[in-house]
Every structure is written in C-alpha cells, then in structure tokens.
Amino acid sequence: MASSILSSACSCVDFRSWRKLRSRMLECGVSWKRRRPIFANDFKIGKKLYLGMDFGTSGARYSLIDGEGNIHAEGKREYPLYMKEEKMDWIQSWKDTLFLLLDDVPVSLREVVASIAIDGTSATTIIIDSRSEEPLSRAFLYNESCPDALPLVKSIAPAKHTVCSGSSTLCKLVSWWNSYPSSKESAVLLHQADWLLWLLHGKLGVSDYNNALKVGYDPQMDSYPPWLLSQPYSHLLPSVQDPGTKIGCMKEDIRTQFGYPKDCLVCTGTTDSIAAFLAARATQPGKAVTSLGSTLAIKLLSSRRVEDARFGVYSHRLDDKWLVGGASNTGGAVLRHLFTDEQLEKLSEQINPFEISPLDYYPLQAVGERFPVADPKMEPRLHPRPESDVEYLHGILESIARIEAKGYKLLKDLGATPVEEVITSGGGSKNQKWIKIRERVLGLPVCKADQTEAAYGAALLAMKGACENATSD
C-alpha cells in the first residue's frame, strides 16, 4: 500500500483520492476483495508480510497480512493483571502483552515481516521522563475523566472544541501538570500506541494525527494551534506524523530476541476505532462503521466536518471528507460483566430480534458517559431486571442499539452526512440477533465487515509504511 492509506500534509486520515489509493494499492499488490486466512505452508518465498497490533480496552490482537490483504496469522491475548499500590499497573501489562504478541507470531514467518504498526485506545495517555525513560505517573485510561482540569482547558480552547471534554488527552495533561510536584522539564506525553511503538523503535516523542486530535492537534492546519503552543506544558507535546509513516527500524535487541529482520520498519499508528474503520473499508459518504468492542464507537464518512465537545463528537479528516464520530462507554464490557460468552451465545439464540423490548436501560460498567451524552456523572441503568435472562439480555442489546441510533441521529442533527448503511466490526459483530435488532432500531441496513478486527487495519498501515519507504528508496 502506497502513501495514500493515510497521507496528506493537512489531515489526520487523508487519502489524496480514492482512485489514487486503489491504483497505488494495486501497484503494491493489494486487493480489496475478502480473503481467506493463509497459513505458513501456503507462503511463497520472496513475499513480505505486514504486522498490525490492536491494543483495545480488554485485550490485544495481532494480524499478519501480505500485500494482497491475505491473513497469514492472527491471535489475541488478554492483559495480565498486575497490581501496583493497590491499582492496576496497566503500563507493565501492556508492555508484557506487546512482547507476548511478538512471540506469538509464527517463528517461520517472523523473518519476512517488513513492518509493524499499532493502534491503541483514543485518549489513553502516558507521561514519560525523557531522561530516565520511566513513567512519571500511572496511565490515564481512555474513559477516565479529569473534571478538575476542564475549566482551565475551556478557558484556553475554542468553544465546543474536542479537548473541552473531561476525558480528552489535554484535560489529562493539564490535570497531571497541575498536580505533579517535581520538575516537569524532561517530561514527554505519549498516547498508548505511541508508547508501545516507542518500545520497538526507541525514538521518544512521536505520535500520529489520529491520536493527537484529543490533545488539541489541528488536522486542518497540520499543526498544534497557537493557543496550545503558548501554554507552559506545550514542550510535552509529541511531534506528529501521518498514520502509517516510517519512524525507524525495530531496535536491535528486540528484533534479535524475537527473530525479526534487521530492516523491519516500525510505523506510526492510529486509534483503535480508526483502525477498525480502515479494516472495514467504507469508502463513500453516508457509510458508517460501528465498532462493537468493550465500548461502542461509531465513525461516519461525511462531506462536512462536525465538532462539538458538548456531545463528545469529533472529526478526523479523510481526503476532502471527514470521519465524524464518537465513542460511548456502553458496549461489550457491560455484557461480559453480566454474562459469560457461552451464556451470551445461548441466550441470544432465544431472542426474537423483530420483537420490541419494553425494557429501557443505559448499560454502563461504571459511572460516566462520553457520547452521545458527555456526562462524567451519568449512572448506569440496568434495572429492573426481569426473571428471564433472555428478556434481560434482549433489553440490554436493544438499549445499546438505541444509544447507537441516538449517536447517528446526533451526527445528522449537527450537520454530518446522514448515515445510509452501517458496517459492524468488533466482537459484537458476531452476534447475528444483535445485528437484526440494530437494523430494526436504526432503520438502516446493517452488515458485518469482511474484516472485523482493528488489528487488520493496523496491518494495512504497516503495509502503507513499507510501500511508502520502498518508493522513497
């Protein structure tokens, strides 16, 4: 994949044109057709492979593809549970998971991996000391709100800006800045994907357009805005490149430990929902992708840019169009808290998706919502619970579908292109009864994406970086 997967000097996700994208993909041997998994004994000598990793909310996955988009290997890992000072040590857990995934790639295929890219959860923030290379605090998670910083952020940012939400990266940075007692001179802010990639390439302080959006990066101007650069903490901001851009080669100690080639490139990543959108390959305005993972994230390809922090709505640029959306805290994490995977499967089979559930819930795992309502104090609503587990699950699935419908209606009301079709990715896309419920609630055609995993989208970015590098050479 050539430079157009995500390649413009003035956008977060900017395809110069879909025609150019297609032609350049074809030049690199990339097909848009659905592909079957390819195994090691099918692999032809001389081909290169591209590795993508998705670090989601509940676990991580990898996808290894060739230049035609065929999957050669894939796998997943749950995050190991480490505690530090009575709190979850996410930083150590993510680091160990990264190396576990590198080791999960079949040994016979590692030597032909040309590049790697990683996506992470949006607004998950890590602050590092550039001298010691140690974290200066615990990780700030994607859904964590910092209301203490919100008044200050609102006082410096334009009204309704994406950063004017308590869960934005900028609010997390300001909250840390105001509470950290020691010198901040050598501090560097990294997003989750940035930090994981840094472990592989060793160049501290590099990010991508997508992850940098919620810290205040302006995708239209291709720079941090003056109101942000004038702040005392602006030196913490990472440099920004297109997603899928070569940063450097994999560090020698890591590649030799795991058996990757010396010219294996490490490329800038993206957020998990953007990676899922790339994997689904929705290409026309009105096409949308709902990612049903631990949380619910929607992305709609629109002719107009829409931003409104009051509702958790923001836009990434996509050529002369915009990828508009938001992410709710509802989703699969609530379902897995209440039911086992086996229960979900068996109970779902008994649901009549054409029957309207009278139950009205707002399924959240904890207090706080981001989209389509930005309310850090919103309480979960999962009662009353009927005696029948089938009815209870039906009510929850339908309630999540109503939240999804409210999200798409909100985007339309704010001026985005009306949604015409919804493509579904993530673990929830496997539930056919849920798809039927959502079709009824949304009043739109809903289908499962050919590729449902964000790791596949990250692998496409890795391919883009490798092809771009080969072209420049």
Disulfide bonds with the S-S distance in Angstrom:
none
